[in-house]
């Protein structure tokens, strides 16, 4: 059988650099997840932050957690096990979710920009235009 079922991946062949790279990526991943969780918890717990911009920010934080969680944990496991291969199905799955969450990031940033546009250019109509129903509808469209 001449089909390749695995791809080779990795950063460095030097064994002494591997723990440094592992620690760097693990710390960046943990800071990203914890920072985004704090943003989500702050927007949920504080009633002053129940506004459209913070609703979109919480969703953006959730998508950011999801996008970093599609590749970084797998990479960290591969670094610890010294496995430098990924299956074709695993690669396709990772690429699918990475592209999905990247698209959601772009859409949410666009919606946040629209929210700021309405707040700045139409401040008297902001509450009418950016109501909770529209915000949920925009996020739902982003997810679908």
VMD Tcl script that draws the C-alpha trace (Angstrom):
set ca {
  {0.00 0.00 0.00}
  {1.56 3.29 -1.08}
  {-0.92 5.61 0.64}
  {0.51 7.72 3.43}
  {-1.72 7.74 6.49}
  {0.45 10.06 8.60}
  {2.21 13.38 8.19}
  {5.39 14.33 9.94}
  {5.18 17.33 12.24}
  {7.50 18.95 14.75}
  {9.53 21.99 15.68}
  {12.99 20.85 16.56}
  {15.05 17.69 16.48}
  {17.27 18.89 19.34}
  {16.24 17.11 22.55}
  {17.56 19.82 24.88}
  {15.27 22.46 23.33}
  {12.09 20.35 23.56}
  {11.32 21.09 27.26}
  {11.78 24.81 26.63}
  {9.44 24.76 23.64}
  {6.93 22.62 25.58}
  {6.96 25.02 28.54}
  {6.59 28.04 26.29}
  {3.57 26.68 24.42}
  {1.97 25.30 27.59}
  {2.28 28.65 29.37}
  {0.92 30.59 26.38}
  {-1.99 28.12 26.10}
  {-2.83 28.38 29.80}
  {-2.67 32.19 29.76}
  {-4.94 32.25 26.70}
  {-7.53 29.90 28.20}
  {-7.52 31.49 31.65}
  {-7.63 35.04 30.27}
  {-10.56 34.25 28.01}
  {-12.39 32.41 30.81}
  {-11.97 35.48 33.02}
  {-13.46 37.66 30.29}
  {-16.43 35.30 29.94}
  {-16.99 35.10 33.71}
  {-16.71 38.89 34.08}
  {-19.29 39.55 31.38}
  {-21.68 36.97 32.82}
  {-21.35 37.98 36.48}
  {-21.44 41.81 36.19}
  {-24.85 43.16 35.22}
  {-23.24 46.39 33.97}
  {-21.57 44.37 31.25}
  {-24.80 42.95 29.82}
  {-24.49 45.11 26.73}
  {-24.08 44.06 23.08}
  {-20.35 44.80 22.90}
  {-19.58 42.62 25.93}
  {-21.92 39.91 24.68}
  {-19.90 39.76 21.47}
  {-16.65 39.93 23.45}
  {-17.69 36.92 25.55}
  {-18.53 34.98 22.39}
  {-15.21 36.00 20.85}
  {-13.42 34.76 23.97}
  {-15.24 31.43 23.75}
  {-14.31 31.03 20.08}
  {-10.71 31.94 20.94}
  {-10.61 29.17 23.57}
  {-12.01 26.73 21.02}
  {-9.57 27.72 18.28}
  {-6.51 27.40 20.50}
  {-7.82 24.11 21.86}
  {-7.99 22.54 18.40}
  {-4.22 22.40 17.88}
  {-2.18 23.26 20.97}
  {-3.16 20.33 23.29}
  {-2.49 17.82 20.50}
  {0.87 19.44 19.84}
  {1.78 19.33 23.54}
  {0.88 15.65 23.77}
  {2.94 14.94 20.66}
  {5.91 16.78 22.18}
  {5.70 14.73 25.37}
  {5.33 11.38 23.59}
  {7.96 12.27 20.97}
  {5.41 11.35 18.31}
  {5.90 13.53 15.25}
  {3.04 12.19 13.19}
  {-0.64 12.93 12.76}
  {-3.14 10.83 10.89}
  {-4.74 12.13 7.75}
  {-8.17 12.14 9.42}
  {-6.73 13.97 12.42}
  {-5.13 16.56 10.15}
  {-8.36 17.13 8.23}
  {-10.34 17.37 11.48}
  {-7.90 19.90 12.94}
  {-7.93 21.97 9.78}
  {-11.74 21.93 9.66}
  {-12.14 23.21 13.21}
  {-9.28 25.68 12.88}
  {-10.86 27.19 9.75}
  {-14.31 27.12 11.35}
  {-13.18 28.99 14.44}
  {-11.07 31.40 12.38}
  {-14.15 32.22 10.31}
  {-16.18 32.72 13.48}
  {-13.46 35.07 14.78}
  {-13.67 37.13 11.61}
  {-17.46 37.27 11.72}
  {-17.57 38.26 15.39}
  {-14.96 40.98 14.83}
  {-17.09 42.28 11.95}
  {-20.19 42.30 14.13}
  {-18.25 44.09 16.89}
  {-17.12 46.70 14.37}
  {-20.75 47.19 13.28}
  {-21.75 47.56 16.92}
  {-19.16 50.30 17.42}
  {-20.21 51.98 14.17}
  {-23.81 52.17 15.36}
  {-22.72 53.38 18.81}
  {-20.59 56.17 17.37}
  {-22.56 57.25 14.30}
  {-26.11 56.66 15.54}
  {-25.89 57.02 19.33}
  {-29.55 57.95 19.81}
  {-30.71 54.89 17.89}
  {-28.18 52.47 19.41}
  {-30.54 50.83 21.91}
  {-33.22 50.33 19.26}
  {-30.85 48.95 16.61}
  {-28.57 46.79 18.79}
  {-31.22 45.05 20.87}
  {-30.73 41.65 22.53}
  {-32.72 39.85 19.84}
  {-30.46 41.19 17.05}
  {-27.31 40.34 19.02}
  {-28.43 36.75 19.57}
  {-29.47 36.49 15.93}
  {-26.06 37.74 14.73}
  {-24.19 35.28 16.98}
  {-26.52 32.47 15.92}
  {-25.76 33.25 12.27}
  {-22.06 33.20 13.08}
  {-22.44 29.72 14.55}
  {-24.40 28.39 11.63}
}
mol new
graphics top color blue
foreach p $ca { graphics top sphere $p radius 0.5 }
foreach p [lrange $ca 0 end-1] q [lrange $ca 1 end] { graphics top cylinder $p $q radius 0.2 }
display resetview
